[in-house]
Amino acid sequence: MTTQTLNTIALKLNDGTETTLPELANKAILLVNVASKCGFTKQYDALEALHEKYRGRGLTVLGVPCNQFGGQEPGTEEEIAEFCRKNFGVTFPLAAKTEVNGAAAHPLYAALTNGGAEPIQWNFEKFLITCDGAVLGRFESAVAPDSPELSAAVEAALL
């Protein structure tokens, strides 16, 4: 899949609006499949801090709720948004609940995982993507949003 195609894939937000990656960010997006009942859920704090720190420089964190891993995101769109705001003060955008693996995987995730050949392993896996559609990095769930590895990648993306 070309970066041009990656940039044209529509993604529905939690509020029902449709968007594309270039419409969400000035320079880069950190795309994260999220879940409310996961051991990694505490990463919401660091994701919000990352969003706040870098949004003025062109980064947008985009949370993509997914219920494919242990049923750890069972809520409705409204429940997910409220949970994120109430417990973690999340201000970054959230997508509608999305499939990231398998035959029903969202086209964006199908493109990012080479048609499922490199599936998402668990909640809170992260992709750093430029606004022109280049994938700068893929980070496993255990890589914290405030880790030196991810921070360096974000800094480089925003130059």
Backbone torsions as a table, in degrees:
resi	resn	phi	psi	omega
1	MET	NA	135.4	180.0
2	THR	-81.6	159.1	178.0
3	THR	-63.9	-32.4	177.3
4	GLN	-60.1	-44.1	178.8
5	THR	-66.0	-41.3	178.0
6	LEU	-56.3	-39.9	-179.5
7	ASN	-73.0	-16.9	-177.7
8	THR	-98.8	-2.9	-179.3
9	ILE	-72.4	123.2	179.2
10	ALA	-75.3	143.1	178.9
11	LEU	-133.3	129.6	-180.0
12	LYS	-87.5	131.7	176.6
13	LEU	-85.2	165.9	-178.0
14	ASN	-56.8	-28.6	-179.4
15	ASP	-88.4	3.5	176.8
16	GLY	95.7	-10.2	178.9
17	THR	-76.2	152.3	177.0
18	GLU	-102.3	144.6	-179.3
19	THR	-150.1	178.0	172.2
20	THR	-130.3	165.9	-179.4
21	LEU	-56.6	-46.6	-179.2
22	PRO	-62.6	-26.0	178.6
23	GLU	-75.1	-18.2	-176.6
24	LEU	-92.0	-24.3	-172.4
25	ALA	-140.2	152.1	177.4
26	ASN	-80.3	-41.8	-177.0
27	LYS	-125.9	-43.1	-174.9
28	ALA	-153.1	158.1	176.8
29	ILE	-126.7	137.0	168.5
30	LEU	-104.3	106.5	-177.2
31	LEU	-93.2	123.4	-173.9
32	VAL	-133.2	122.4	172.6
33	ASN	-79.4	123.2	-169.8
34	VAL	-118.2	163.0	176.7
35	ALA	-153.6	144.7	-174.5
36	SER	-82.6	-19.3	-174.1
37	LYS	-121.4	42.0	-175.8
38	CYS	-115.2	154.3	175.2
39	GLY	-61.4	-22.2	178.9
40	PHE	-92.1	1.0	-176.6
41	THR	-56.4	-29.9	179.1
42	LYS	-61.2	-14.5	176.8
43	GLN	-65.3	-16.3	176.6
44	TYR	-53.9	-40.3	179.0
45	ASP	-57.5	-50.0	-177.8
46	ALA	-71.1	-32.0	175.9
47	LEU	-65.0	-42.3	177.7
48	GLU	-64.9	-41.7	177.9
49	ALA	-62.0	-41.2	178.0
50	LEU	-63.1	-44.6	178.3
51	HIS	-59.9	-47.2	-180.0
52	GLU	-63.6	-42.4	-177.0
53	LYS	-65.1	-40.0	-170.3
54	TYR	-110.6	-5.0	-175.4
55	ARG	-63.2	-33.1	177.3
56	GLY	-67.1	-18.3	178.0
57	ARG	-99.7	1.3	173.2
58	GLY	111.9	8.1	177.9
59	LEU	-95.7	138.4	169.7
60	THR	-123.0	129.6	169.5
61	VAL	-88.1	133.7	177.1
62	LEU	-124.1	113.9	176.1
63	GLY	-85.1	132.3	-178.9
64	VAL	-120.4	93.3	-179.6
65	PRO	-59.1	136.9	-178.7
66	CYS	-144.0	135.2	-178.4
67	ASN	-107.5	17.4	-175.2
68	GLN	-81.6	-12.2	-174.7
69	PHE	-113.2	97.2	177.6
70	GLY	68.1	17.8	-179.7
71	GLY	59.8	35.4	-172.0
72	GLN	-88.7	5.9	173.7
73	GLU	-135.4	69.6	-173.3
74	PRO	-83.3	-11.7	-171.4
75	GLY	-71.9	170.4	173.0
76	THR	-79.1	171.1	177.6
77	GLU	-55.6	-45.1	-179.2
78	GLU	-65.7	-43.1	179.4
79	GLU	-63.6	-40.2	179.6
80	ILE	-64.3	-48.1	-179.7
81	ALA	-60.5	-44.6	179.8
82	GLU	-63.8	-43.3	177.9
83	PHE	-57.7	-45.4	-178.2
84	CYS	-66.2	-42.9	179.1
85	ARG	-67.3	-48.7	-174.0
86	LYS	-67.5	-43.5	-173.1
87	ASN	-92.0	-24.1	-174.5
88	PHE	-133.1	0.5	179.4
89	GLY	63.1	29.9	-175.8
90	VAL	-63.3	126.7	174.8
91	THR	-115.1	-12.5	179.6
92	PHE	-73.4	157.4	-177.2
93	PRO	-67.7	150.2	174.5
94	LEU	-119.3	136.8	173.4
95	ALA	-79.7	167.1	169.8
96	ALA	-66.8	157.3	178.9
97	LYS	-55.4	132.0	-167.5
98	THR	-135.4	142.8	170.7
99	GLU	-82.5	134.1	-178.8
100	VAL	-112.0	-13.6	179.8
101	ASN	-132.2	161.8	172.8
102	GLY	84.3	-172.8	-175.3
103	ALA	-63.2	-28.4	-178.9
104	ALA	-96.1	11.8	-179.7
105	ALA	-58.1	139.8	176.6
106	HIS	-58.8	143.0	-179.2
107	PRO	-54.1	-33.3	177.9
108	LEU	-63.2	-45.3	178.9
109	TYR	-72.0	-33.0	175.2
110	ALA	-60.8	-41.8	178.8
111	ALA	-66.7	-42.7	-177.3
112	LEU	-69.0	-24.8	-178.6
113	THR	-108.1	20.7	179.2
114	ASN	53.7	51.8	177.4
115	GLY	68.8	23.1	179.4
116	GLY	94.1	-1.6	179.7
117	ALA	-66.8	-26.5	178.1
118	GLU	-124.4	70.7	-170.9
119	PRO	-63.2	157.5	172.2
120	ILE	-65.9	134.8	-175.5
121	GLN	-89.0	-33.2	-176.5
122	TRP	-166.3	176.8	176.1
123	ASN	-60.9	150.8	175.6
124	PHE	69.5	26.4	168.5
125	GLU	-77.7	143.3	-170.1
126	LYS	-124.8	143.3	172.6
127	PHE	-124.5	130.6	172.6
128	LEU	-100.9	120.4	-172.2
129	ILE	-129.9	134.1	175.9
130	THR	-75.2	162.2	-179.6
131	CYS	-67.7	-15.4	175.3
132	ASP	-93.8	7.6	171.2
133	GLY	96.4	4.1	178.0
134	ALA	-80.1	131.1	177.4
135	VAL	-86.5	114.4	-177.2
136	LEU	-89.9	-21.2	-179.7
137	GLY	-176.5	154.8	175.3
138	ARG	-126.8	129.4	-173.5
139	PHE	-125.7	130.0	-179.8
140	GLU	-64.5	163.5	-178.7
141	SER	-53.9	-39.2	-176.4
142	ALA	-72.7	-11.9	176.6
143	VAL	-77.1	111.6	-177.7
144	ALA	-70.0	146.8	178.7
145	PRO	-58.5	-25.2	179.2
146	ASP	-100.8	16.4	178.9
147	SER	-70.3	152.0	177.2
148	PRO	-57.7	-37.7	-179.1
149	GLU	-61.0	-49.4	-178.9
150	LEU	-72.4	-40.2	178.4
151	SER	-59.5	-42.8	179.2
152	ALA	-64.0	-40.1	179.1
153	ALA	-65.2	-41.6	178.7
154	VAL	-64.6	-46.4	178.0
155	GLU	-55.6	-45.9	-180.0
156	ALA	-63.8	-37.4	-179.4
157	ALA	-68.0	-25.2	-174.5
158	LEU	-97.3	4.0	179.2
159	LEU	-67.9	NA	NA
